[in-house]
Amino acid sequence: MLSIGYDGTVSGGASVSGFGPVMDAEVLGTAQINSDCTGKMSLKIRQKGTTTWTTAETDRFVAEISSSMFTQEVTLVITMVDLGKAMYPAVQGTWKRISPVPDAVSW
């Protein structure tokens, strides 16, 4: 679960699986959103219980925003463009907002 603040600060936690068991991690980073609803996100992670941060990924995204009188839905359509050395970006997906209130949802 990640939170993007009004200042573009990204923080939260994630469960990461790659070529081995699932790892619980803390996530920090920044998101820059352009006026045309495109943007870039840079993230770093550290495994829970450790002190070393590693660069995790750089993402490009398009923010799809739909509003009604009472709600606003935000979905980020993400393409990972950099996953670090010897890793090829191959993941595209969507991140959907599940709560407009920070820390209102937890796993």
DSSP file (Angstrom, degrees, kcal/mol; ACC not computed):
  #  RESIDUE AA STRUCTURE BP1 BP2  ACC     N-H-->O    O-->H-N    N-H-->O    O-->H-N    TCO  KAPPA ALPHA  PHI   PSI    X-CA   Y-CA   Z-CA
    1    1 A M              0   0    0      0, 0.0    12,-2.3     0, 0.0     2,-0.3   0.000 360.0 360.0 360.0 123.0    0.0    0.0    0.0
    2    2 A L  E     -A   12   0A   0     10,-0.2     2,-0.4     8,-0.0    10,-0.2  -0.860 360.0-154.1-115.7 150.1    1.5    3.3   -1.1
    3    3 A S  E     -A   11   0A   0      8,-3.0     8,-2.0    -2,-0.3     2,-0.6  -0.983   2.2-158.3-122.0 133.8    0.5    6.8   -0.3
    4    4 A I  E     -A   10   0A   0     -2,-0.4     6,-0.2     6,-0.2    26,-0.0  -0.956  18.2-148.7-112.3 115.6    1.3    9.8   -2.5
    5    5 A G    >   -     0   0    0      4,-2.8     3,-2.0    -2,-0.6    26,-0.1  -0.246  29.3-102.4 -78.8 168.5    1.3   13.1   -0.6
    6    6 A Y  T 3  S+     0   0    0      1,-0.3    -1,-0.1     2,-0.1    -2,-0.0   0.777 123.8  54.6 -60.6 -26.8    0.3   16.5   -2.0
    7    7 A D  T 3  S-     0   0    0      2,-0.1    -1,-0.3    25,-0.0    24,-0.1   0.412 123.7-103.3 -88.2   2.4    4.0   17.4   -2.3
    8    8 A G  S <  S+     0   0    0     -3,-2.0    23,-2.4     1,-0.3     2,-0.4   0.489  71.2 147.4  90.8   4.3    4.7   14.2   -4.4
    9    9 A T  E     - B   0  30A   0     21,-0.2    -4,-2.8    19,-0.0     2,-0.5  -0.600  33.4-155.3 -76.1 130.1    6.3   12.2   -1.5
   10   10 A V  E     +AB   4  29A   0     19,-2.7    19,-1.8    -2,-0.4     2,-0.3  -0.898  24.4 154.7-105.6 132.9    5.6    8.5   -1.9
   11   11 A S  E     +AB   3  28A   0     -8,-2.0    -8,-3.0    -2,-0.5     2,-0.3  -0.979  16.5  82.4-150.5 160.7    5.7    6.3    1.2
   12   12 A G  E     -AB   2  27A   0     15,-1.3    15,-2.8    -2,-0.3     2,-0.3  -0.983  62.7 -66.5 146.2-154.1    4.3    3.0    2.4
   13   13 A G  E     - B   0  26A   0    -12,-2.3     2,-0.3    -2,-0.3    13,-0.2  -0.918  34.1-175.1-137.2 161.0    4.9   -0.7    2.2
   14   14 A A  E     - B   0  25A   0     11,-2.4    11,-3.0    -2,-0.3     2,-0.6  -0.987  26.6-129.0-151.5 156.5    4.8   -3.4   -0.4
   15   15 A S  E     - B   0  24A   0     -2,-0.3     2,-0.5     9,-0.2     9,-0.2  -0.971  33.2-163.7-107.6 120.3    5.1   -7.1   -0.7
   16   16 A V  E     - B   0  23A   0      7,-3.1     7,-3.0    -2,-0.6     2,-0.4  -0.893  11.4-178.6-111.8 129.3    7.6   -7.8   -3.5
   17   17 A S        +     0   0    0     -2,-0.5     5,-0.1     5,-0.2    -2,-0.0  -0.993  18.6 141.2-125.5 137.1    8.0  -11.2   -5.2
   18   18 A G  S    S-     0   0    0     -2,-0.4    -1,-0.1     3,-0.3     4,-0.1   0.225  78.0 -21.3-131.3-102.4   10.6  -11.8   -7.9
   19   19 A F  S    S+     0   0    0      2,-0.1     3,-0.1    -2,-0.0    -2,-0.0   0.147 127.1  23.2-105.3  18.1   12.6  -15.0   -8.3
   20   20 A G  S    S-     0   0    0      1,-0.2    -2,-0.2     3,-0.0     3,-0.1  -0.674 104.9 -24.3-153.7-153.5   12.1  -16.2   -4.7
   21   21 A P  S    S-     0   0    0      0, 0.0    -3,-0.3     0, 0.0    -1,-0.2  -0.229  75.2 -86.4 -68.6 161.1    9.9  -15.9   -1.7
   22   22 A V        -     0   0    0     -5,-0.1     2,-0.5    -3,-0.1    -5,-0.2  -0.469  44.1-155.0 -68.0 135.1    7.7  -12.8   -1.1
   23   23 A M  E     -B   16   0A   0     -7,-3.0    -7,-3.1    -2,-0.2     2,-0.4  -0.954   9.3-138.3-116.5 129.5    9.5  -10.0    0.8
   24   24 A D  E     +B   15   0A   0     -2,-0.5    24,-2.4    -9,-0.2     2,-0.3  -0.742  35.0 177.9 -83.5 132.4    7.8   -7.4    2.9
   25   25 A A  E     -BC  14  47A   0    -11,-3.0   -11,-2.4    -2,-0.4     2,-0.3  -0.943  32.4-127.1-138.2 154.3    9.4   -4.0    2.2
   26   26 A E  E     -BC  13  46A   0     20,-2.7    20,-1.7    -2,-0.3     2,-0.4  -0.791  30.7-152.5 -93.8 145.7    9.2   -0.3    3.1
   27   27 A V  E     +BC  12  45A   0    -15,-2.8   -15,-1.3    -2,-0.3     2,-0.3  -0.973  18.4 171.6-127.3 135.5    8.9    2.1    0.1
   28   28 A L  E     +BC  11  44A   0     16,-2.3    16,-2.8    -2,-0.4     2,-0.3  -0.965  22.6 110.5-133.5 152.9   10.0    5.7   -0.2
   29   29 A G  E     -BC  10  43A   0    -19,-1.8   -19,-2.7    -2,-0.3     2,-0.3  -0.991  50.2 -88.7 173.7-165.3   10.2    7.9   -3.3
   30   30 A T  E     -BC   9  42A   0     12,-2.0    12,-2.4    -2,-0.3     2,-0.4  -0.966  19.0-158.0-135.7 151.6    8.8   10.8   -5.3
   31   31 A A  E     - C   0  41A   0    -23,-2.4     2,-0.5    -2,-0.3    10,-0.2  -0.999   3.3-163.6-129.7 131.4    6.1   11.3   -7.9
   32   32 A Q  E     - C   0  40A   0      8,-2.8     8,-1.9    -2,-0.4     2,-0.5  -0.971   8.6-165.7-114.3 121.9    6.0   14.2  -10.3
   33   33 A I  E     - C   0  39A   0     -2,-0.5     6,-0.2     6,-0.2     2,-0.1  -0.927   8.7-147.5-111.2 127.7    2.7   14.7  -12.0
   34   34 A N    >   -     0   0    0      4,-3.4     3,-1.8    -2,-0.5    -2,-0.0  -0.426  29.1-106.2 -88.5 165.4    2.5   17.0  -15.1
   35   35 A S  T 3  S+     0   0    0      1,-0.3    -1,-0.1     2,-0.1     4,-0.1   0.714 119.5  60.1 -65.0 -20.1   -0.5   19.2  -16.1
   36   36 A D  T 3  S-     0   0    0      2,-0.1    -1,-0.3     1,-0.0     3,-0.1   0.243 120.9-106.4 -91.9  14.1   -1.4   16.7  -18.9
   37   37 A C  S <  S+     0   0    0     -3,-1.8    26,-3.4     1,-0.3     2,-0.3   0.606  84.4 119.5  71.4  15.4   -1.9   13.9  -16.3
   38   38 A T  E     + D   0  62A   0     24,-0.2    -4,-3.4    22,-0.0    -1,-0.3  -0.691  37.5 159.1 -98.2 163.2    1.4   12.1  -17.2
   39   39 A G  E     -CD  33  61A   0     22,-2.1    22,-2.2    -2,-0.3     2,-0.4  -0.982  34.9-120.5-168.4 179.0    4.1   11.6  -14.7
   40   40 A K  E     -CD  32  60A   0     -8,-1.9    -8,-2.8    -2,-0.3     2,-0.4  -0.996  17.5-164.2-136.3 139.0    7.2    9.9  -13.3
   41   41 A M  E     -CD  31  59A   0     18,-2.7    18,-3.1    -2,-0.4     2,-0.5  -0.991   1.2-165.1-126.7 131.7    7.7    8.0  -10.1
   42   42 A S  E     -CD  30  58A   0    -12,-2.4   -12,-2.0    -2,-0.4     2,-0.3  -0.974  16.7-176.3-116.4 126.5   11.1    7.1   -8.6
   43   43 A L  E     -CD  29  57A   0     14,-2.7    13,-1.9    -2,-0.5    14,-1.5  -0.908  15.5-172.2-126.4 148.4   11.0    4.5   -5.8
   44   44 A K  E     -CD  28  55A   0    -16,-2.8   -16,-2.3    -2,-0.3     2,-0.3  -0.964  13.4-162.8-131.8 154.1   13.5    2.9   -3.4
   45   45 A I  E     -CD  27  54A   0      9,-2.5     9,-2.8    -2,-0.3     2,-0.3  -0.897  12.3-166.2-132.8 160.0   12.9    0.0   -1.0
   46   46 A R  E     -C   26   0A   0    -20,-1.7   -20,-2.7    -2,-0.3     7,-0.1  -0.980  34.2-109.2-143.0 141.3   14.3   -1.7    2.0
   47   47 A Q  E >   -C   25   0A   0      5,-0.4     3,-2.1    -2,-0.3   -22,-0.3  -0.435  47.9 -96.5 -65.4 136.8   13.4   -5.1    3.4
   48   48 A K  T 3  S+     0   0    0    -24,-2.4    -1,-0.1     1,-0.3   -24,-0.1  -0.297 112.3  27.3 -55.7 134.8   11.5   -4.7    6.6
   49   49 A G  T 3  S+     0   0    0      1,-0.4    -1,-0.3    -3,-0.1     2,-0.2   0.406 106.1  93.9  91.8  -1.7   13.9   -5.1    9.6
   50   50 A T    <   -     0   0    0     -3,-2.1    -1,-0.4     2,-0.1    -4,-0.0  -0.684  63.8-145.5-115.9 173.4   17.0   -3.9    7.6
   51   51 A T        +     0   0    0     -2,-0.2     2,-0.5    -3,-0.1    -1,-0.1   0.467  66.1  99.7-115.4  -5.3   18.6   -0.5    7.3
   52   52 A T        -     0   0    0     -5,-0.1    -5,-0.4     2,-0.0     2,-0.4  -0.745  55.3-155.6 -94.3 123.9   19.9   -0.5    3.7
   53   53 A W        -     0   0    0     -2,-0.5     2,-0.4    -7,-0.1    -7,-0.2  -0.755  10.4-168.2 -92.1 140.9   17.8    1.2    1.0
   54   54 A T  E     -D   45   0A   0     -9,-2.8    -9,-2.5    -2,-0.4     2,-0.4  -0.966  31.1-104.9-126.7 147.5   18.2    0.1   -2.6
   55   55 A T  E     +D   44   0A   0     -2,-0.4   -11,-0.3   -11,-0.2     3,-0.1  -0.561  41.0 177.9 -69.0 126.5   16.9    1.8   -5.8
   56   56 A A  E     -     0   0A   0    -13,-1.9     2,-0.3    -2,-0.4   -12,-0.2   0.898  44.6 -33.6-100.4 -53.6   13.9   -0.2   -6.9
   57   57 A E  E     -D   43   0A   0    -14,-1.5   -14,-2.7    26,-0.1     2,-0.4  -0.998  33.3-134.0-167.0 159.8   12.4    1.3  -10.0
   58   58 A T  E     -DE  42  82A   0     24,-2.2    23,-2.6    -2,-0.3    24,-1.5  -0.999  31.1-168.8-122.1 128.4   11.4    4.2  -12.1
   59   59 A D  E     -DE  41  80A   0    -18,-3.1   -18,-2.7    -2,-0.4     2,-0.4  -0.883  15.6-153.9-118.8 147.5    7.9    4.3  -13.5
   60   60 A R  E     +DE  40  79A   0     19,-2.6    19,-2.7    -2,-0.3     2,-0.3  -0.919  28.2 176.0-109.7 145.7    6.1    6.4  -16.0
   61   61 A F  E     -DE  39  78A   0    -22,-2.2   -22,-2.1    -2,-0.4     2,-0.4  -0.974  32.7-141.4-148.9 162.7    2.4    6.8  -15.7
   62   62 A V  E     -DE  38  77A   0     15,-1.6    15,-2.8    -2,-0.3     2,-0.6  -0.998  25.6-139.3-120.4 128.9   -0.8    8.3  -16.9
   63   63 A A  E     - E   0  76A   0    -26,-3.4     2,-0.7    -2,-0.4    13,-0.2  -0.804  11.8-161.0 -91.5 120.4   -3.4    9.4  -14.3
   64   64 A E  E     - E   0  75A   0     11,-3.3    11,-2.2    -2,-0.6     2,-0.5  -0.907  14.1-175.5-100.6 116.6   -6.9    8.6  -15.2
   65   65 A I  E     + E   0  74A   0     -2,-0.7     2,-0.4     9,-0.2     9,-0.2  -0.953   8.9 178.1-119.1 126.0   -9.3   10.7  -13.1
   66   66 A S  E     - E   0  73A   0      7,-2.3     7,-3.1    -2,-0.5     2,-0.4  -0.994   9.7-168.1-126.8 136.5  -13.1   10.4  -13.2
   67   67 A S  E     + E   0  72A   0     -2,-0.4     2,-0.2     5,-0.2     5,-0.2  -0.922  12.0 178.0-126.5 146.7  -15.3   12.5  -11.0
   68   68 A S        -     0   0    0      3,-3.0    -2,-0.0    -2,-0.4     0, 0.0  -0.704  54.2 -83.2-126.6-174.1  -18.9   12.6  -10.0
   69   69 A M  S    S+     0   0    0     -2,-0.2     3,-0.1     1,-0.2    -2,-0.0   0.823 126.8  21.9 -61.8 -30.8  -20.8   14.8   -7.7
   70   70 A F  S    S+     0   0    0      1,-0.1     2,-0.3     0, 0.0    -1,-0.2   0.619 122.4  38.3-115.3 -16.7  -19.8   12.7   -4.6
   71   71 A T        -     0   0    0      2,-0.0    -3,-3.0     0, 0.0     2,-0.4  -0.908  50.9-154.9-136.6 160.8  -16.6   10.8   -5.6
   72   72 A Q  E     -E   67   0A   0     -2,-0.3     2,-0.4    -5,-0.2    -5,-0.2  -0.971  14.5-158.7-135.1 122.4  -13.4   11.0   -7.5
   73   73 A E  E     -E   66   0A   0     -7,-3.1    -7,-2.3    -2,-0.4     2,-0.4  -0.850   7.5-169.9-101.3 134.2  -11.7    7.8   -8.8
   74   74 A V  E     +E   65   0A   0     -2,-0.4    23,-2.4    -9,-0.2     2,-0.4  -0.992   7.0 176.6-126.9 127.3   -8.0    7.9   -9.6
   75   75 A T  E     -EF  64  96A   0    -11,-2.2   -11,-3.3    -2,-0.4     2,-0.6  -0.999  17.4-149.8-127.5 130.4   -6.2    5.1  -11.5
   76   76 A L  E     -EF  63  95A   0     19,-3.1    19,-2.5    -2,-0.4     2,-0.8  -0.897   5.9-152.1 -99.5 123.2   -2.5    5.2  -12.4
   77   77 A V  E     -EF  62  94A   0    -15,-2.8   -15,-1.6    -2,-0.6     2,-0.3  -0.863  28.0-162.1 -93.2 110.4   -1.7    3.3  -15.6
   78   78 A I  E     -EF  61  93A   0     15,-3.0    15,-2.0    -2,-0.8     2,-0.4  -0.728  25.3-175.3-106.3 139.7    2.0    2.4  -14.9
   79   79 A T  E     -EF  60  92A   0    -19,-2.7   -19,-2.6    -2,-0.3     2,-0.5  -0.978  24.7-138.1-126.2 120.6    4.8    1.3  -17.1
   80   80 A M  E     +E   59   0A   0     11,-2.2    11,-0.3    -2,-0.4   -21,-0.3  -0.663  25.6 175.1 -76.2 122.2    8.0    0.4  -15.3
   81   81 A V  E     +     0   0A   0    -23,-2.6     2,-0.3    -2,-0.5   -22,-0.2   0.597  65.8  27.9-106.6 -14.7   10.9    1.8  -17.3
   82   82 A D  E     +E   58   0A   0    -24,-1.5   -24,-2.2     6,-0.1    -1,-0.3  -0.915  47.6 167.4-150.6 120.5   13.9    1.1  -15.1
   83   83 A L        -     0   0    0      4,-0.5     2,-0.1     1,-0.5     5,-0.1   0.200  59.2 -98.2-114.4  12.9   14.2   -1.8  -12.6
   84   84 A G  S >  S-     0   0    0      3,-0.2     3,-1.5   -26,-0.1    -1,-0.5  -0.419  70.9  -9.9 100.1-177.6   18.0   -1.5  -12.0
   85   85 A K  T 3  S+     0   0    0      1,-0.3     3,-0.1    -2,-0.1    -3,-0.0  -0.257 128.7   1.1 -61.3 137.5   21.0   -3.2  -13.4
   86   86 A A  T 3  S+     0   0    0      1,-0.2     2,-0.4     0, 0.0    -1,-0.3   0.616 104.5 114.1  62.4  16.2   20.5   -6.4  -15.5
   87   87 A M    <   -     0   0    0     -3,-1.5    -4,-0.5     2,-0.0    -1,-0.2  -0.960  55.7-147.6-117.8 135.5   16.7   -6.1  -15.2
   88   88 A Y        -     0   0    0     -2,-0.4     2,-0.3    -5,-0.1    -6,-0.1  -0.862  24.1-115.3-102.9 131.5   14.5   -5.4  -18.2
   89   89 A P        +     0   0    0      0, 0.0    -8,-0.1     0, 0.0     3,-0.0  -0.480  54.2 146.1 -65.5 125.1   11.3   -3.4  -17.7
   90   90 A A        +     0   0    0     -2,-0.3     2,-0.5     1,-0.0    -9,-0.1   0.236  34.4  98.9-144.3  12.2    8.5   -5.7  -18.5
   91   91 A V        +     0   0    0    -11,-0.3   -11,-2.2     2,-0.0     2,-0.4  -0.917  35.1 169.1-117.0 130.0    5.7   -4.8  -16.3
   92   92 A Q  E     +F   79   0A   0     -2,-0.5     2,-0.3   -13,-0.2   -13,-0.2  -0.995  22.2 127.6-130.8 140.9    2.7   -2.7  -17.1
   93   93 A G  E     -F   78   0A   0    -15,-2.0   -15,-3.0    -2,-0.4     2,-0.4  -0.940  47.9 -90.6-168.8-171.2   -0.3   -2.4  -14.8
   94   94 A T  E     -F   77   0A   0     -2,-0.3     2,-0.5   -17,-0.2   -17,-0.2  -0.944  16.4-156.5-124.3 145.0   -2.8   -0.2  -13.0
   95   95 A W  E     -F   76   0A   0    -19,-2.5   -19,-3.1    -2,-0.4     2,-0.4  -0.987  18.1-160.6-116.9 120.6   -2.7    1.2   -9.4
   96   96 A K  E     -F   75   0A   0     -2,-0.5     2,-0.4   -21,-0.2   -21,-0.2  -0.850  20.3-119.2-107.0 136.2   -6.2    2.1   -8.2
   97   97 A R        +     0   0    0    -23,-2.4   -23,-0.2    -2,-0.4    -2,-0.0  -0.575  30.4 176.7 -71.6 127.7   -6.8    4.4   -5.3
   98   98 A I        +     0   0    0     -2,-0.4    -1,-0.2     1,-0.3   -25,-0.0   0.525  67.2  20.4-110.3  -9.1   -8.7    2.5   -2.6
   99   99 A S        -     0   0    0      1,-0.1    -1,-0.3     6,-0.1     4,-0.1  -0.905  50.1-157.4-158.1 130.8   -8.8    5.3    0.0
  100  100 A P  S    S+     0   0    0      0, 0.0    -1,-0.1     0, 0.0    -3,-0.0   0.529  83.1  78.1 -80.2  -4.9   -8.6    9.1   -0.1
  101  101 A V  S >  S-     0   0    0      1,-0.0     3,-1.7     0, 0.0     4,-0.3  -0.917  90.2-116.5-108.3 122.6   -7.6    9.1    3.6
  102  102 A P  T 3  S+     0   0    0      0, 0.0   -99,-0.0     0, 0.0   -97,-0.0  -0.274  95.8   5.6 -57.3 139.8   -4.0    8.1    4.5
  103  103 A D  T 3  S+     0   0    0      2,-0.2     3,-0.0     1,-0.1  -100,-0.0   0.609  91.3 121.1  64.1  15.6   -3.7    4.9    6.6
  104  104 A A  S <  S+     0   0    0     -3,-1.7     2,-0.4     1,-0.1    -1,-0.1   0.686  72.7  45.1 -81.0 -16.0   -7.4    4.2    6.3
  105  105 A V        +     0   0    0     -4,-0.3     2,-0.3    -6,-0.1    -2,-0.2  -0.986  66.9 166.9-127.7 136.0   -6.7    0.9    4.7
  106  106 A S              0   0    0     -2,-0.4     0, 0.0     1,-0.0     0, 0.0  -0.981 360.0 360.0-144.2 157.1   -4.2   -1.7    5.8
  107  107 A W              0   0    0     -2,-0.3    -1,-0.0  -106,-0.0    -2,-0.0   0.420 360.0 360.0 -90.6 360.0   -3.5   -5.3    5.0
